[in-house]
Amino acid sequence: MTEQNERVVVVTGGSRGIGRAICLSFARPGTSIYFNYFSPSDPDAEAVAAAETEKRVADKQGFAASKSVNIVNEDEVSNFFNGIIDKTGRIDVLVNNAGITKDGLLVRMKEQDWDAVLNVNLKGVFTCTKIVAKLMMQQRSGCIINISSVVGVTGNVGQANYSASKAGVIGLTKTAAKELASRGITVNAIAPGFIETDMTAAMSDKARNAMLDQIPLKRAGYPEDVASVAAFLASEGASYITGQVVHVSGGMYI
């Protein structure tokens, strides 16, 4: 069991990018951060990234532990959360951040690419939220933060699957907020825009410039911009905020 004043935070997809920044935003003495990671294409690299995240949290005098978990596998997800609950007895904050892209035009999109993105980005959020919400209802407290995307509101050419999954996350967020509010649980979403990550770094200059042209602030955001909003939504200062979508996009959606 944790100490009475210890806070337990769980972040899915926390090894790098926005997920890592979110872990670091919660890193402080008295907070335990658990996060998962998964990369079937390069599991060794992902494990190294996870170890680096743990180290950075430790440098801030926080505690972090990671585990490789396939967010699509319900048994693996259940075992991940049950292990945390057995060790700590509680979960105060859940950040559903894990996500993937498999872009392509709608008429050319393969069914397996549609299914893969919806399974990770939407069903994964459902599975994690369902498990953790049961514990938070017993606690009569908790905070759930779902990472959506600006394209879940605006749509985007070549991202029918990703846009649909992130729009679904917004709908799930609003419904869960209504269902869980009476138990003292807040549920909100963050919709990032063009954020500097490994994924966006691989874009061509042409695609990058086209994206920047859509941003009123004329620059990309950083993972820390998203993380600071997550930290706020999980704070006492945001205890009267639920069912909302906070856009962190430099004005892409106004």
C-alpha positions in Angstrom: 0.0 0.0 0.0 1.1 3.6 -0.6 1.6 6.2 2.1 -1.6 8.1 2.9 -0.5 11.2 1.1 1.1 9.5 -1.9 -0.4 10.1 -5.3 -0.6 7.4 -7.9 -0.6 8.4 -11.6 -0.9 6.0 -14.5 0.0 7.1 -18.1 -0.5 4.9 -21.1 2.1 5.3 -23.8 4.5 7.0 -21.5 7.9 6.1 -22.8 8.5 9.1 -25.2 7.0 12.2 -26.7 3.8 13.6 -25.1 3.6 10.6 -22.8 7.1 11.1 -21.4 6.4 14.9 -20.9 3.2 14.0 -19.0 5.1 11.6 -16.8 7.7 14.3 -16.0 4.9 16.9 -15.3 3.7 14.8 -12.4 7.2 13.9 -11.2 7.7 15.0 -7.6 8.3 13.5 -4.2 5.2 11.7 -3.0 4.0 10.8 -6.4 4.3 7.3 -8.0 4.0 7.2 -11.8 3.3 4.0 -13.6 3.3 3.9 -17.4 3.2 1.3 -20.2 4.8 1.1 -23.6 4.6 -1.1 -26.6 6.3 -1.3 -30.0 6.1 -4.7 -31.8 8.4 -3.3 -34.5 11.3 -2.3 -32.1 10.7 -3.5 -28.6 14.3 -3.0 -27.5 14.3 0.7 -28.5 11.0 1.2 -26.7 12.4 -0.4 -23.5 15.4 1.9 -23.7 13.1 4.9 -24.1 11.0 3.7 -21.1 14.2 3.4 -19.0 15.2 6.9 -19.9 11.7 8.2 -18.8 12.1 6.4 -15.5 15.5 8.0 -15.0 14.2 11.5 -15.8 11.4 11.1 -13.3 13.9 9.9 -10.7 16.0 13.0 -11.4 13.0 15.1 -10.3 12.8 13.0 -7.1 9.7 11.1 -8.3 9.2 7.4 -8.6 8.3 5.7 -11.9 7.9 2.1 -13.1 7.2 0.9 -16.6 5.9 -2.2 -18.3 5.4 -3.4 -21.8 1.7 -3.8 -22.4 -0.3 -4.2 -25.6 -3.2 -1.9 -25.0 -5.3 -3.9 -27.4 -5.0 -7.1 -25.3 -7.5 -6.8 -22.5 -5.8 -9.5 -20.3 -2.5 -7.6 -20.5 -4.2 -4.4 -19.6 -6.1 -5.9 -16.7 -2.8 -7.5 -15.4 -1.1 -4.1 -15.7 -3.7 -2.3 -13.6 -4.2 -5.1 -11.2 -0.5 -5.1 -10.4 -0.6 -1.4 -9.7 -3.7 -1.7 -7.5 -2.2 -4.7 -5.6 0.9 -2.6 -4.9 -0.6 0.8 -4.2 -4.3 0.2 -3.3 -5.4 3.2 -5.4 -5.1 5.2 -8.6 -5.6 8.9 -8.5 -5.0 9.9 -12.1 -5.3 8.0 -15.3 -3.9 9.6 -18.5 -5.0 7.7 -21.6 -2.2 8.8 -24.0 -1.3 5.6 -26.0 -2.0 6.0 -29.7 -0.9 5.1 -33.2 -1.4 6.3 -36.8 -1.7 4.3 -40.0 -2.5 7.1 -42.6 -4.0 6.7 -46.0 -6.8 8.0 -48.1 -10.2 6.7 -47.2 -10.9 4.9 -50.5 -7.5 3.2 -50.3 -7.4 2.4 -46.6 -7.0 -1.2 -45.7 -9.5 -2.7 -43.2 -6.7 -3.9 -41.0 -5.3 -0.3 -40.8 -8.7 1.0 -39.8 -9.1 -1.7 -37.2 -5.6 -1.3 -35.8 -6.0 2.5 -35.2 -9.5 2.2 -33.7 -8.5 -0.6 -31.5 -5.5 1.2 -29.9 -6.8 4.8 -29.9 -10.4 4.2 -28.9 -10.9 0.7 -27.6 -7.8 1.0 -25.6 -9.1 4.2 -23.9 -12.4 2.4 -23.2 -10.7 -0.6 -21.7 -8.4 1.4 -19.4 -11.1 3.8 -18.4 -13.5 0.9 -17.6 -11.0 -0.8 -15.3 -9.8 2.3 -13.5 -13.2 3.9 -13.1 -14.4 0.9 -11.0 -11.6 1.6 -8.5 -12.1 5.4 -8.6 -15.8 4.9 -7.9 -14.9 3.0 -4.7 -12.5 5.7 -3.8 -15.1 8.4 -4.6 -12.4 10.4 -6.2 -10.2 10.4 -9.3 -9.2 12.2 -12.5 -9.2 10.7 -16.0 -7.5 12.6 -18.8 -7.9 11.4 -22.4 -5.5 12.6 -25.2 -7.6 13.2 -28.3 -6.5 15.4 -31.2 -7.5 18.5 -33.1 -8.3 16.3 -36.1 -10.9 14.5 -34.0 -12.8 17.8 -34.3 -11.7 19.1 -37.7 -11.0 15.9 -39.7 -7.9 15.6 -41.8 -7.2 14.3 -45.3 -5.5 10.9 -45.2 -6.5 10.2 -41.6 -10.0 8.9 -41.6 -9.1 6.2 -39.1 -7.2 8.5 -36.8 -9.7 11.3 -36.9 -12.6 8.9 -36.2 -10.8 7.3 -33.3 -10.0 10.7 -31.7 -13.5 12.0 -32.3 -14.7 8.8 -30.5 -12.4 9.6 -27.6 -14.2 13.0 -27.2 -17.6 11.3 -27.2 -16.4 8.8 -24.7 -14.9 11.5 -22.5 -18.2 13.5 -22.3 -20.2 10.3 -21.6 -17.9 9.1 -18.9 -17.8 12.6 -17.3 -21.6 12.4 -16.9 -21.6 8.9 -15.6 -18.8 9.4 -13.1 -19.4 12.9 -11.8 -21.6 11.8 -8.9 -18.6 9.8 -7.5 -16.3 12.8 -7.5 -14.4 11.7 -10.7 -13.6 14.3 -13.4 -13.0 13.2 -17.0 -11.6 15.6 -19.5 -9.8 15.5 -22.9 -6.9 17.3 -24.4 -6.8 17.9 -28.2 -3.2 18.6 -29.3 -2.5 20.1 -32.7 0.9 20.0 -34.4 3.3 18.9 -31.7 7.1 18.3 -32.0 7.5 14.5 -31.6 9.3 11.7 -33.3 6.3 11.2 -35.5 6.2 14.8 -36.8 10.0 14.9 -37.1 9.7 12.4 -39.9 7.4 14.7 -42.0 8.7 16.2 -45.2 9.5 19.9 -45.3 6.6 20.4 -47.7 4.1 18.6 -45.4 5.5 20.4 -42.3 5.2 23.9 -43.9 1.7 23.1 -45.0 0.8 22.2 -41.5 2.4 25.3 -40.0 0.5 27.5 -42.5 -2.7 26.3 -40.7 -1.6 27.5 -37.3 -2.3 31.1 -36.3 0.7 31.1 -33.9 2.9 30.0 -36.8 4.8 27.4 -34.9 4.6 23.9 -33.7 3.9 23.1 -30.1 6.0 21.0 -27.7 5.1 17.9 -25.6 5.5 20.1 -22.5 2.6 22.3 -23.7 0.3 19.3 -23.6 1.8 18.0 -20.3 1.2 21.3 -18.5 -2.5 21.1 -19.3 -2.7 17.5 -18.1 -1.0 18.5 -14.8 -3.5 21.4 -14.4 -6.5 19.2 -15.2 -5.3 16.8 -12.5 -4.9 19.5 -9.9 -7.2 20.9 -7.2 -7.5 24.0 -9.3 -9.4 22.1 -11.9 -11.6 20.1 -9.5 -14.8 21.8 -11.0 -13.9 21.1 -14.6 -15.3 18.0 -16.2 -16.5 16.8 -19.6 -14.4 19.4 -21.4 -12.0 19.3 -24.4 -9.0 21.6 -24.1 -7.4 22.5 -27.4 -3.6 22.8 -27.4 -3.1 23.6 -31.0 -1.8 27.2 -31.4 -5.2 28.2 -32.7 -5.7 25.5 -35.4 -9.3 25.2 -34.1 -10.9 28.4 -33.0 
